[in-house]
Amino acid sequence: MTEMKLCKDCKHYRKDWCARITGYGNIFDMCFNPILNEADPVTGESKGLFCDTMRKFHGCEMEGKYFEARK
């Protein structure tokens, strides 16, 4: 059996500290994967999407297809 790839171990993951401090937990953590997110044409920065949304609806799926380990 393969080891599950977690969003928190991915290099595109960003933790939302405000949600954690106010008691909402990790539901607002963001994924800034440039492959899956549209980049702003002016600045070149990706907008970011919620990690759970990326996993369920945008191709990353539960296997973590776009997972890249932190260095």
Long-range contacts (C-beta under 8 A, 24 or more apart in sequence): 4-64, 5-63, 5-64, 5-67, 6-64, 7-31, 7-51, 7-54, 7-55, 7-64, 9-67, 9-69, 9-70, 10-64, 10-67, 10-68, 10-69, 10-70, 11-68, 11-69, 11-70, 11-71, 12-66, 12-68, 13-51, 14-48, 26-51, 27-52, 31-60, 33-60, 33-66, 35-66, 36-60, 36-66
